[in-house]
Amino acid sequence: MYRIILGASCILGLVACSSPNLDSRSSAQGTAVDLAVCDETFNPAVPSKAVVVNDPAVLQSGFELQKTLQALIDSRPAGAGATTPEALLTALLSSTGAESFSHPANDLTIDVTPVRPESNLQNHPIAGYLNPQNSAQFMRPVALFNRYDLADDAATHCGEYRIVYANAELYFLIFEAVLPNPTPGDPEGCRPIASLWGELPSKDPIDINADLQGLYYSGLGGSSPVVHFNNYGFPLGQIRSNSFVDFQLWELREYRTGLDLTTSPATPTILVDTVKGNPLVELFLDSPWSVAGEVGAFNILRDSFRSDFIDVQLAQLIAPETAGLGSAAEMINGIGAAFGNLFNDMRSVSQGTSDDPARIISTTQIEPIEQDLDDFFASNGAPTLGGDSTQRLLNRAGAMTCGGCHRFSAGRPIGLDADGATVTWPNDNGFTHVSSNGGLSAALKNAFLPARHENLKSFACTQPVGCEAACGDINKDGQVNAADVALLEQHLAGQTTLVDCQFRLANVTPNFHLTSADLTVLSNAVSAGTTASLSCSEPCANTTTFTCGDVNESGTVTTLDMVNIRKHILGIEPLSFCGAIAADVNGSGTVTTFDLVNIRKRILGISSEPFKCAFHAKKSPIAAFDQAVAEVDAARQQLSKPSSKTSLSDLQRAVDLARSNAPVRRHH
């Protein structure tokens, strides 16, 4: 049996480890957990049930669309009126017939394709989507996805858990619930959920069905059920559609749960939302905005977008090079973008080139990108992307959109691996990553799922090391003795790695670095019997602005922190004392490229592995999103009180505010 750890024996934690020393090293990470996934090597031919379940034998009953819609209704906010599954589905489908929407974040009028086929409820009646006797229309559950890897840094939630429905008309609905952590701030609250998925590979279809029905519709470990009104956009989570009905333009749209405030009392409904990570195509062009009276506002928005692309998105799009990642899988999973909601479109088109930044971008915009790309590479020592770097950067930007991830970026070059070979964006299944019969795309099997699999293993297959021990008691056996000296010697010799509080307990000099000086002090104290006088102080612990990963003490963890860490590793510009503490996010005792990788994955939203800085410090002030979520929770609590003056409209406004400040999501 082997255990997955993030360290030199793994290729940056994204592919399976093969070192024979893993068993001896794993004890430094904590107590191993005996889960099926801990022994499992990811096999693209038969993807692990720990991250995706697409077995018809599991999904043939218990996950029906009607059941899911009814569960949303049953879990509606206090005071909201009742409705029906048919009414929820009607609200979603009818919206696809609109010709335009008012953008919820920038108030621009956004034109969309009018009269989508699925909005024609005469030719595509609602009952057909819910009736298993309707072979063409009936929406079948074809896959369940574990997205524990999307859990947030602050451990407020445990990631996303998805149900994909599809029919023979090539209409897909993806219910993507963000599951709140039952113990916010403590990643251990998510362990029962991670463990449930980790046990699935060893179970038969009947037991898998029972376990997942329990998770999705009843809850687990104190968490709410996955399928709950609040988890699909109230304030986090979403529902997405992927449509090629009647072979019309293939496009993706996004929705969320909400309240229909025109009824009394307000009733649950499904509302149209922006498609996250999909900038308006007009922002890449020089042509004027088409709606009279909005030209000035759009021009301001476009100027802001172009500055944002250079100042923010460029660094995230070339994060793999900045972090020194070498393989194709690392590059594909390491690319990111964080387009603000102000810039997002109300749909994403997979078909043709209309949404493809690499094909539509204006010369006016390309020139500054080329210059800043050259400057960025020169100043950060990162290699070029090979060939036409600007074109490859734009291919990456396209791949971060729904349309690009699903179609138009497939097969395009996005950079060079460590051996100088060209890396291309992986292929889809033909506009989808999950087919209408549950088949998975090459991108999922060969790139996305393996990374999610290893991410789950890194959390689920070890228990955390506690911190309740005396200074110098590295092995935490209640004594400071020769065994602790030997463990520190092994760490300094590279034979094991001390993590979390073990690092602090060994740092008896005390300073951030573990060196031979710590070994000398500890050894002498053990020999002299003076271990009670050892000091393992925690510098920076009382600095209220200190955040693990925030090496420049800006209050947030950004790509600038990655740049500073890289300079530190290369010896160009050493970090400050507290900066070095903050940079060691894997608690290894040294600042290495593995810390860079961990920070990159957190910034891009592709990992939920908690940071493990050796000196645990107070967190930075609550972000705008956290404040907004707190207001949502307060409104919910007030609504549950009989004499409350809080209304459902107050709750909806709080939700809208929270969503406007919500962190960027990565869907693929």
C-alpha positions as CSV (number, residue, x, y, z in Angstrom):
1,M,0.0,0.0,0.0
2,Y,1.3,3.5,-0.8
3,R,0.1,6.9,0.3
4,I,0.1,10.1,-1.7
5,I,2.1,13.0,-0.4
6,L,3.2,16.3,-1.9
7,G,6.9,16.2,-2.0
8,A,10.0,15.4,-4.1
9,S,8.8,11.8,-4.7
10,C,5.8,13.0,-6.6
11,I,5.8,14.9,-9.8
12,L,4.3,18.1,-8.3
13,G,1.4,16.2,-6.8
14,L,-0.5,15.8,-10.0
15,V,0.4,12.3,-11.2
16,A,0.8,9.1,-9.4
17,C,3.9,8.6,-7.2
18,S,6.2,5.7,-7.6
19,S,8.9,6.1,-5.1
20,P,9.7,3.1,-2.9
21,N,10.2,5.4,0.1
22,L,6.6,6.6,0.3
23,D,5.6,4.2,3.1
24,S,8.5,5.4,5.3
25,R,7.8,9.1,4.5
26,S,4.0,9.0,5.0
27,S,4.2,8.9,8.8
28,A,5.4,12.4,8.9
29,Q,2.2,13.5,7.2
30,G,-0.1,11.9,9.7
31,T,-1.9,8.6,10.3
32,A,-2.9,6.9,7.1
33,V,-6.5,6.1,6.4
34,D,-7.5,2.8,5.0
35,L,-9.6,3.8,2.0
36,A,-9.8,2.0,-1.4
37,V,-8.7,5.2,-3.2
38,C,-5.4,5.1,-1.2
39,D,-4.3,2.0,-3.0
40,E,-5.7,3.0,-6.4
41,T,-3.6,4.2,-9.3
42,F,-5.7,6.3,-11.7
43,N,-6.6,4.4,-14.9
44,P,-7.9,6.5,-17.8
45,A,-9.5,3.4,-19.4
46,V,-11.6,2.8,-16.3
47,P,-11.8,6.1,-14.4
48,S,-11.9,6.0,-10.6
49,K,-15.4,6.0,-9.0
50,A,-13.7,8.2,-6.3
51,V,-14.0,11.1,-8.7
52,V,-16.7,10.2,-11.2
53,V,-19.6,7.7,-11.3
54,N,-21.0,7.1,-14.8
55,D,-22.1,3.5,-14.3
56,P,-25.7,3.0,-15.5
57,A,-26.1,0.3,-12.9
58,V,-25.6,2.9,-10.2
59,L,-27.6,5.7,-11.8
60,Q,-30.6,3.8,-13.1
61,S,-32.7,4.9,-10.0
62,G,-32.6,7.4,-7.2
63,F,-31.2,10.4,-9.0
64,E,-34.2,11.3,-11.3
65,L,-34.5,15.0,-12.4
66,Q,-38.0,15.2,-10.9
67,K,-36.6,14.1,-7.5
68,T,-33.8,16.7,-7.7
69,L,-36.2,19.5,-8.5
70,Q,-38.6,18.5,-5.8
71,A,-35.7,18.4,-3.3
72,L,-34.9,22.1,-4.3
73,I,-38.5,23.0,-3.5
74,D,-38.6,21.1,-0.2
75,S,-35.4,22.9,1.0
76,R,-36.6,26.5,0.0
77,P,-36.0,29.4,2.4
78,A,-38.3,29.9,5.3
79,G,-41.4,31.8,4.3
80,A,-41.2,31.0,0.6
81,G,-44.2,29.6,-1.1
82,A,-44.4,26.1,-2.8
83,T,-44.1,25.4,-6.4
84,T,-43.7,22.3,-8.6
85,P,-40.8,20.6,-10.4
86,E,-42.6,21.4,-13.7
87,A,-42.7,25.1,-12.8
88,L,-39.0,25.2,-12.0
89,L,-38.1,23.5,-15.3
90,T,-40.4,25.8,-17.2
91,A,-38.7,28.9,-15.7
92,L,-35.3,27.6,-16.9
93,L,-36.4,26.6,-20.4
94,S,-38.6,29.6,-21.1
95,S,-35.7,31.9,-20.4
96,T,-33.8,30.5,-23.4
97,G,-36.4,32.2,-25.7
98,A,-35.3,35.7,-24.6
99,E,-33.6,37.9,-27.2
100,S,-31.7,39.9,-24.6
101,F,-30.9,40.2,-20.9
102,S,-29.9,43.1,-18.6
103,H,-26.5,42.2,-17.3
104,P,-26.8,41.7,-13.5
105,A,-23.3,43.2,-12.8
106,N,-22.9,46.0,-15.4
107,D,-26.5,46.8,-16.5
108,L,-25.6,46.5,-20.2
109,T,-28.2,45.0,-22.6
110,I,-26.8,41.6,-23.7
111,D,-28.2,40.2,-27.0
112,V,-28.5,36.4,-27.2
113,T,-29.7,33.9,-29.7
114,P,-33.5,34.4,-29.8
115,V,-36.0,31.5,-29.5
116,R,-33.8,28.5,-28.6
117,P,-35.6,25.3,-29.6
118,E,-35.8,24.1,-26.0
119,S,-37.9,27.2,-25.2
120,N,-40.6,26.0,-27.5
121,L,-42.7,24.1,-24.9
122,Q,-45.2,23.0,-27.5
123,N,-42.7,21.0,-29.5
124,H,-40.6,20.1,-26.4
125,P,-43.3,19.8,-23.6
126,I,-42.1,20.0,-20.0
127,A,-43.6,16.6,-19.1
128,G,-41.4,14.9,-21.7
129,Y,-38.2,15.9,-19.8
130,L,-39.5,14.2,-16.7
131,N,-41.2,11.2,-18.2
132,P,-39.1,8.1,-18.7
133,Q,-41.5,6.8,-21.3
134,N,-40.4,9.7,-23.6
135,S,-37.3,8.2,-25.2
136,A,-36.2,11.4,-26.9
137,Q,-36.8,14.1,-24.3
138,F,-36.4,12.3,-20.9
139,M,-33.5,13.7,-18.9
140,R,-31.4,10.7,-17.6
141,P,-28.7,11.1,-15.0
142,V,-25.5,10.1,-16.8
143,A,-22.7,11.0,-14.4
144,L,-22.0,12.2,-10.9
145,F,-18.8,14.1,-10.3
146,N,-16.8,14.7,-7.1
147,R,-15.2,18.1,-7.2
148,Y,-13.7,18.2,-3.8
149,D,-10.7,19.9,-5.5
150,L,-12.8,23.1,-5.7
151,A,-13.0,23.5,-1.9
152,D,-12.0,27.0,-1.0
153,D,-8.9,28.1,0.9
154,A,-10.8,29.2,4.0
155,A,-12.5,25.8,4.3
156,T,-16.0,27.4,4.2
157,H,-17.2,24.7,1.8
158,C,-16.2,21.3,0.7
159,G,-16.2,21.8,-3.1
160,E,-18.8,21.0,-5.7
161,Y,-20.8,17.8,-6.3
162,R,-22.5,17.5,-9.7
163,I,-25.2,15.6,-11.4
164,V,-25.2,15.6,-15.2
165,Y,-28.5,15.0,-16.9
166,A,-28.8,14.4,-20.7
167,N,-31.4,13.3,-23.3
168,A,-31.3,12.1,-26.9
169,E,-32.1,15.6,-28.2
170,L,-28.6,16.6,-27.0
171,Y,-29.8,18.8,-24.2
172,F,-27.7,18.6,-21.0
173,L,-28.4,20.0,-17.5
174,I,-25.5,20.0,-15.0
175,F,-26.5,20.6,-11.3
176,E,-23.4,21.9,-9.6
177,A,-23.9,22.2,-5.9
178,V,-21.4,23.9,-3.6
179,L,-21.6,22.0,-0.3
180,P,-21.0,24.1,2.8
181,N,-18.5,22.8,5.3
182,P,-20.4,21.8,8.5
183,T,-17.4,23.1,10.5
184,P,-16.5,26.3,8.6
185,G,-12.8,27.1,8.8
186,D,-11.8,23.5,9.7
187,P,-11.0,21.3,6.6
188,E,-11.7,18.3,8.8
189,G,-15.4,19.0,8.5
190,C,-15.1,17.8,4.9
191,R,-13.3,14.5,5.7
192,P,-16.5,12.4,5.9
193,I,-17.4,13.5,2.4
194,A,-13.9,12.9,1.0
195,S,-13.9,9.5,2.8
196,L,-17.2,8.4,1.3
197,W,-15.9,9.0,-2.2
198,G,-12.6,7.4,-1.3
199,E,-14.4,4.2,-0.4
200,L,-16.5,3.9,-3.5
201,P,-13.9,2.1,-5.7
202,S,-14.2,-1.0,-3.6
203,K,-18.0,-1.1,-3.5
204,D,-20.6,-2.7,-5.7
205,P,-23.2,-0.7,-7.7
206,I,-26.0,-1.2,-5.1
207,D,-23.9,0.1,-2.2
208,I,-22.5,3.0,-4.3
209,N,-26.0,4.0,-5.2
210,A,-27.1,3.9,-1.5
211,D,-24.1,5.9,-0.4
212,L,-24.4,8.6,-3.0
213,Q,-28.2,8.9,-2.6
214,G,-27.5,9.5,1.1
215,L,-24.9,12.2,0.3
216,Y,-27.0,13.9,-2.3
217,Y,-30.4,13.8,-0.8
218,S,-29.9,13.3,3.0
219,G,-26.5,14.7,3.9
220,L,-23.5,13.3,5.6
221,G,-21.3,14.2,8.6
222,G,-23.4,17.1,9.7
223,S,-23.4,18.6,6.2
224,S,-26.6,19.6,4.3
225,P,-27.7,17.3,1.5
226,V,-25.9,18.1,-1.8
227,V,-29.2,18.8,-3.4
228,H,-30.5,21.8,-1.5
229,F,-31.9,25.1,-2.7
230,N,-29.1,27.1,-1.0
231,N,-26.3,25.1,-2.8
232,Y,-27.2,26.1,-6.4
233,G,-26.8,29.8,-6.2
234,F,-28.0,31.0,-2.8
235,P,-25.3,32.3,-2.8
236,L,-22.9,29.7,-4.2
237,G,-23.3,27.0,-6.8
238,Q,-25.0,27.0,-10.2
239,I,-26.9,25.0,-12.8
240,R,-25.6,24.9,-16.4
241,S,-27.0,23.9,-19.7
242,N,-25.2,22.6,-22.8
243,S,-27.6,22.5,-25.7
244,F,-27.6,21.3,-29.4
245,V,-31.3,20.7,-29.6
246,D,-32.6,20.5,-33.2
247,F,-28.9,21.0,-34.2
248,Q,-29.1,24.7,-33.5
249,L,-26.1,26.7,-32.4
250,W,-24.3,24.7,-29.7
251,E,-24.1,26.9,-26.6
252,L,-23.8,26.9,-22.9
253,R,-25.8,28.9,-20.4
254,E,-25.8,29.3,-16.6
255,Y,-28.6,29.5,-14.0
256,R,-29.1,29.7,-10.3
257,T,-31.8,29.1,-7.7
258,G,-33.6,32.3,-6.6
259,L,-36.9,33.7,-5.6
260,D,-39.7,35.0,-7.8
261,L,-40.5,38.2,-5.9
262,T,-43.6,38.9,-8.2
263,T,-45.6,36.2,-6.4
264,S,-47.0,36.5,-2.9
265,P,-45.4,34.8,-1.0
266,A,-42.2,34.7,-3.1
267,T,-41.7,31.3,-4.6
268,P,-38.6,29.3,-5.6
269,T,-37.5,29.6,-9.2
270,I,-34.5,29.2,-11.5
271,L,-32.9,32.5,-12.7
272,V,-30.7,33.2,-15.6
273,D,-27.1,34.1,-14.6
274,T,-23.8,35.1,-16.2
275,V,-21.6,32.4,-17.6
276,K,-18.6,32.6,-15.3
277,G,-15.1,32.9,-16.9
278,N,-16.6,33.9,-20.3
279,P,-15.9,37.5,-21.2
280,L,-18.2,39.3,-23.6
281,V,-16.7,38.8,-27.1
282,E,-17.1,42.5,-27.8
283,L,-14.4,43.2,-25.2
284,F,-11.8,41.7,-27.5
285,L,-12.9,43.9,-30.5
286,D,-12.7,47.5,-31.5
287,S,-16.2,47.8,-32.9
288,P,-18.7,50.1,-31.1
289,W,-21.4,48.7,-28.7
290,S,-24.6,48.1,-30.6
291,V,-27.1,49.5,-28.0
292,A,-27.6,53.3,-28.2
293,G,-27.2,55.0,-24.9
294,E,-24.8,52.3,-23.5
295,V,-21.8,53.1,-25.7
296,G,-20.0,55.2,-23.1
297,A,-20.5,52.6,-20.4
298,F,-19.3,49.9,-22.6
299,N,-16.2,51.8,-23.7
300,I,-15.3,52.2,-20.0
301,L,-15.8,48.5,-19.4
302,R,-13.7,47.6,-22.4
303,D,-10.8,49.8,-21.3
304,S,-11.0,48.2,-17.8
305,F,-11.1,44.7,-19.4
306,R,-8.0,45.4,-21.4
307,S,-6.1,46.6,-18.4
308,D,-7.3,43.6,-16.4
309,F,-6.1,41.2,-19.1
310,I,-2.6,42.6,-19.0
311,D,-2.4,43.2,-15.2
312,V,-4.2,40.2,-13.9
313,Q,-5.1,37.5,-16.4
314,L,-1.7,37.3,-18.2
315,A,0.1,36.3,-15.1
316,Q,-2.5,33.5,-14.4
317,L,-2.5,32.3,-18.0
318,I,1.3,31.7,-17.8
319,A,1.3,30.4,-14.2
320,P,2.7,27.0,-15.3
321,E,5.9,28.7,-16.7
322,T,6.2,31.0,-13.7
323,A,5.9,28.0,-11.3
324,G,8.3,25.9,-13.3
325,L,5.8,23.1,-14.1
326,G,7.1,20.7,-16.7
327,S,4.5,18.1,-17.9
328,A,1.6,18.5,-20.2
329,A,-0.9,17.5,-17.5
330,E,0.6,20.1,-15.1
331,M,0.3,22.8,-17.7
332,I,-3.3,21.9,-18.7
333,N,-4.4,21.9,-15.0
334,G,-2.2,24.9,-14.1
335,I,-3.6,27.4,-16.6
336,G,-6.1,29.8,-15.0
337,A,-8.0,33.0,-15.6
338,A,-10.1,35.1,-13.2
339,F,-12.3,37.3,-15.4
340,G,-14.5,39.5,-13.1
341,N,-18.2,39.1,-13.3
342,L,-18.5,42.6,-14.8
343,F,-16.9,41.2,-18.0
344,N,-18.9,37.9,-18.3
345,D,-21.3,37.1,-21.1
346,M,-24.8,35.6,-20.7
347,R,-23.9,32.6,-22.8
348,S,-20.9,30.8,-24.3
349,V,-20.9,29.5,-27.8
350,S,-18.8,26.3,-28.6
351,Q,-19.5,26.3,-32.3
352,G,-17.6,28.4,-34.8
353,T,-15.2,31.3,-33.9
354,S,-17.6,33.9,-32.6
355,D,-16.5,33.5,-29.0
356,D,-12.9,32.5,-29.7
357,P,-10.5,35.2,-28.5
358,A,-7.6,33.8,-30.6
359,R,-9.7,34.3,-33.8
360,I,-11.6,37.5,-33.1
361,I,-9.2,39.7,-31.1
362,S,-8.4,43.1,-32.7
363,T,-4.9,44.2,-33.7
364,T,-5.2,47.1,-31.3
365,Q,-5.5,44.7,-28.4
366,I,-2.9,42.1,-29.6
367,E,0.0,44.6,-29.8
368,P,0.1,45.5,-26.0
369,I,-0.4,41.8,-25.1
370,E,2.6,40.9,-27.2
371,Q,4.7,43.6,-25.6
372,D,3.6,42.8,-22.0
373,L,4.1,39.1,-22.6
374,D,7.7,39.7,-23.7
375,D,8.3,42.0,-20.8
376,F,6.8,39.4,-18.3
377,F,8.9,36.6,-19.6
378,A,12.0,38.8,-19.5
379,S,11.4,40.1,-15.9
380,N,10.4,36.7,-14.4
381,G,12.9,34.4,-16.1
382,A,10.1,32.2,-17.5
383,P,10.5,30.5,-20.9
384,T,8.4,31.5,-23.9
385,L,5.3,29.4,-24.8
386,G,7.0,28.3,-28.0
387,G,6.0,29.3,-31.6
388,D,3.7,32.3,-31.6
389,S,3.5,32.9,-27.8
390,T,0.8,35.5,-28.1
391,Q,-1.4,33.1,-30.2
392,R,-0.8,30.3,-27.7
393,L,-1.7,32.6,-24.8
394,L,-5.0,33.4,-26.5
395,N,-5.6,29.7,-27.1
396,R,-5.2,29.4,-23.3
397,A,-7.6,32.3,-22.7
398,G,-10.1,30.6,-25.0
399,A,-9.7,27.2,-23.2
400,M,-10.7,28.9,-19.9
401,T,-14.1,29.7,-21.4
402,C,-16.9,27.1,-21.6
403,G,-16.8,27.2,-25.4
404,G,-13.1,26.8,-25.6
405,C,-12.9,24.1,-22.9
406,H,-15.6,22.2,-24.7
407,R,-14.6,22.7,-28.3
408,F,-12.7,25.4,-30.1
409,S,-9.4,25.2,-28.2
410,A,-9.2,21.4,-28.6
411,G,-6.0,20.4,-30.4
412,R,-4.5,23.8,-30.3
413,P,-1.0,24.4,-29.1
414,I,-0.8,26.1,-25.6
415,G,2.9,25.8,-24.8
416,L,6.0,23.6,-24.4
417,D,6.6,20.9,-21.9
418,A,10.0,20.4,-20.0
419,D,11.4,18.5,-23.0
420,G,10.4,21.2,-25.5
421,A,7.5,19.3,-27.0
422,T,4.4,21.2,-27.9
423,V,1.4,20.7,-25.6
424,T,-2.1,20.9,-27.0
425,W,-5.4,21.4,-25.3
426,P,-7.0,18.0,-24.9
427,N,-10.0,16.8,-26.9
428,D,-13.7,16.8,-25.9
429,N,-16.4,14.4,-26.9
430,G,-17.7,16.7,-29.6
431,F,-19.0,19.8,-27.8
432,T,-19.3,17.9,-24.5
433,H,-17.1,16.3,-21.9
434,V,-19.8,13.8,-20.9
435,S,-21.9,12.3,-23.7
436,S,-25.6,11.6,-23.5
437,N,-24.8,7.9,-22.6
438,G,-22.2,8.9,-20.0
439,G,-19.0,8.5,-22.1
440,L,-16.1,10.7,-20.9
441,S,-13.9,12.9,-23.0
442,A,-10.2,12.5,-23.5
443,A,-9.7,15.7,-21.6
444,L,-11.5,14.3,-18.6
445,K,-9.8,10.9,-18.6
446,N,-6.3,12.0,-19.4
447,A,-6.0,15.5,-17.8
448,F,-8.7,16.7,-15.4
449,L,-9.7,13.5,-13.6
450,P,-6.2,12.3,-12.8
451,A,-5.4,15.6,-11.1
452,R,-8.7,15.5,-9.1
453,H,-7.9,11.9,-8.1
454,E,-4.5,12.8,-6.7
455,N,-6.0,15.8,-4.9
456,L,-8.6,13.7,-3.2
457,K,-5.9,11.1,-2.2
458,S,-3.6,13.8,-0.7
459,F,-6.4,14.8,1.7
460,A,-8.5,11.6,2.2
461,C,-5.6,9.2,2.7
462,T,-3.9,10.9,5.6
463,Q,-5.0,12.3,8.9
464,P,-3.6,15.6,10.1
465,V,-0.8,15.8,12.6
466,G,-1.8,17.5,15.8
467,C,0.1,20.2,17.7
468,E,-0.3,19.2,21.3
469,A,3.2,18.5,22.4
470,A,6.1,20.1,24.3
471,C,8.8,22.0,22.4
472,G,11.3,19.4,21.0
473,D,8.8,16.5,21.2
474,I,8.9,16.0,17.4
475,N,7.3,12.5,17.4
476,K,4.8,13.6,20.0
477,D,5.2,10.6,22.3
478,G,5.1,12.7,25.4
479,Q,8.9,12.8,25.9
480,V,11.8,14.8,24.4
481,N,14.5,12.3,23.9
482,A,17.0,10.6,21.5
483,A,14.1,9.5,19.3
484,D,13.3,13.2,18.5
485,V,17.0,13.9,17.9
486,A,17.0,11.0,15.4
487,L,13.9,12.2,13.6
488,L,15.4,15.7,13.2
489,E,18.6,14.1,11.9
490,Q,16.5,12.2,9.3
491,H,14.8,15.4,8.2
492,L,18.1,17.2,7.8
493,A,19.5,14.2,5.8
494,G,16.4,14.2,3.5
495,Q,15.3,10.8,4.7
496,T,11.9,12.1,6.0
497,T,10.0,15.4,6.0
498,L,8.7,17.2,9.1
499,V,5.4,18.9,8.5
500,D,2.9,21.2,10.2
501,C,3.6,21.3,14.0
502,Q,6.4,18.8,13.7
503,F,8.4,21.5,12.0
504,R,7.6,24.0,14.8
505,L,8.5,21.4,17.6
506,A,11.9,20.8,15.9
507,N,12.7,24.5,15.4
508,V,14.3,24.9,18.8
509,T,16.8,27.7,17.9
510,P,14.1,29.2,17.3
511,N,13.9,30.7,13.7
512,F,12.1,29.7,10.6
513,H,14.8,27.4,9.1
514,L,15.6,23.9,10.4
515,T,19.4,23.5,10.4
516,S,22.2,21.7,12.1
517,A,21.9,24.4,14.8
518,D,18.5,23.0,15.8
519,L,20.0,19.6,16.0
520,T,22.8,20.7,18.2
521,V,20.5,22.6,20.6
522,L,18.1,19.7,20.8
523,S,20.8,17.1,21.2
524,N,22.6,19.0,24.0
525,A,19.3,19.6,25.8
526,V,18.5,15.9,25.7
527,S,22.0,15.0,26.9
528,A,21.9,17.6,29.7
529,G,18.4,16.9,30.8
530,T,17.4,20.5,30.2
531,T,14.6,19.9,27.6
532,A,12.1,21.8,29.7
533,S,13.9,25.0,28.9
534,L,13.7,24.6,25.1
535,S,11.8,27.4,23.3
536,C,9.8,27.0,20.1
537,S,8.4,30.5,19.8
538,E,6.1,31.4,16.9
539,P,7.2,34.6,15.3
540,C,4.6,36.3,13.2
541,A,1.8,34.5,15.1
542,N,0.4,37.8,16.5
543,T,0.6,39.7,13.2
544,T,-3.1,40.1,12.4
545,T,-2.3,40.7,8.7
546,F,-0.3,37.5,8.3
547,T,-1.9,34.9,6.0
548,C,-0.3,31.6,5.0
549,G,0.9,32.0,1.4
550,D,0.8,35.8,1.5
551,V,4.5,36.4,1.4
552,N,4.3,40.1,0.6
553,E,1.7,40.7,3.4
554,S,-0.8,42.3,1.0
555,G,-3.7,40.6,2.8
556,T,-4.4,38.1,0.0
557,V,-2.6,35.4,-1.8
558,T,-1.9,36.3,-5.5
559,T,0.4,35.6,-8.4
560,L,2.7,38.3,-7.1
561,D,3.4,36.1,-4.1
562,M,4.4,33.4,-6.6
563,V,6.8,35.7,-8.3
564,N,8.4,36.7,-5.0
565,I,8.8,33.0,-4.0
566,R,10.4,32.2,-7.3
567,K,12.9,35.0,-6.9
568,H,13.7,33.7,-3.4
569,I,14.3,30.2,-4.7
570,L,16.5,31.4,-7.5
571,G,18.5,33.6,-5.0
572,I,17.6,36.8,-6.8
573,E,15.8,38.4,-3.9
574,P,15.5,36.7,-0.5
575,L,12.1,36.8,1.3
576,S,11.7,38.5,4.7
577,F,11.6,36.5,7.9
578,C,7.8,36.4,8.0
579,G,7.6,36.1,4.2
580,A,9.6,32.9,4.4
581,I,7.3,31.5,7.0
582,A,4.3,32.4,4.8
583,A,5.9,30.9,1.7
584,D,6.4,27.4,3.2
585,V,2.8,26.4,2.5
586,N,3.4,22.7,2.6
587,G,5.1,22.9,6.0
588,S,8.3,21.1,4.7
589,G,10.7,23.4,6.5
590,T,12.1,24.9,3.4
591,V,10.8,27.1,0.6
592,T,10.8,25.1,-2.7
593,T,9.0,24.9,-6.0
594,F,6.4,22.6,-4.4
595,D,5.3,25.6,-2.4
596,L,4.9,27.5,-5.7
597,V,2.8,24.6,-7.1
598,N,0.5,24.6,-4.1
599,I,-0.1,28.3,-4.1
600,R,-0.7,28.2,-7.9
601,K,-3.3,25.5,-7.6
602,R,-5.1,27.4,-4.8
603,I,-5.1,30.7,-6.8
604,L,-6.5,28.9,-9.9
605,G,-9.1,26.9,-7.9
606,I,-7.8,23.5,-8.9
607,S,-6.9,22.3,-5.4
608,S,-8.4,22.5,-2.0
609,E,-5.5,21.1,0.0
610,P,-5.1,23.3,3.1
611,F,-1.9,25.4,3.4
612,K,0.3,24.1,6.2
613,C,2.6,27.0,7.2
614,A,4.7,25.9,10.1
615,F,3.7,28.8,12.3
616,H,-0.1,29.0,12.3
617,A,-1.1,32.6,12.5
618,K,-4.3,34.7,12.6
619,K,-6.1,35.1,9.3
620,S,-6.4,38.3,7.4
621,P,-9.6,40.3,7.7
622,I,-12.8,38.9,6.3
623,A,-13.1,39.5,2.6
624,A,-16.1,41.2,0.9
625,F,-17.5,37.8,-0.1
626,D,-17.3,36.4,3.4
627,Q,-19.1,39.5,4.7
628,A,-21.8,39.1,2.1
629,V,-22.3,35.5,2.9
630,A,-22.5,36.4,6.6
631,E,-25.4,38.8,5.7
632,V,-27.1,36.0,3.8
633,D,-26.9,33.7,6.8
634,A,-28.1,36.4,9.1
635,A,-31.1,37.1,6.8
636,R,-31.9,33.3,6.7
637,Q,-31.8,33.2,10.5
638,Q,-34.1,36.2,10.8
639,L,-36.6,34.7,8.4
640,S,-37.0,31.7,10.6
641,K,-38.2,33.9,13.5
642,P,-42.0,34.4,13.7
643,S,-41.8,38.1,14.4
644,S,-39.0,38.9,12.0
645,K,-39.2,42.1,9.9
646,T,-36.7,40.6,7.4
647,S,-38.4,39.8,4.1
648,L,-37.6,37.3,1.3
649,S,-36.7,40.2,-0.9
650,D,-34.1,41.2,1.7
651,L,-32.7,37.7,1.5
652,Q,-32.6,37.8,-2.3
653,R,-30.8,41.1,-2.3
654,A,-28.2,39.7,0.2
655,V,-27.7,36.7,-2.1
656,D,-27.3,39.0,-5.2
657,L,-24.6,41.0,-3.3
658,A,-22.8,37.8,-2.3
659,R,-22.8,36.4,-5.8
660,S,-21.4,39.7,-7.2
661,N,-18.4,39.2,-4.8
662,A,-18.1,35.5,-5.3
663,P,-14.7,34.0,-6.1
664,V,-14.0,32.8,-9.6
665,R,-14.9,29.2,-10.4
666,R,-13.1,26.7,-12.7
667,H,-15.7,24.5,-14.3
668,H,-13.5,21.9,-16.1
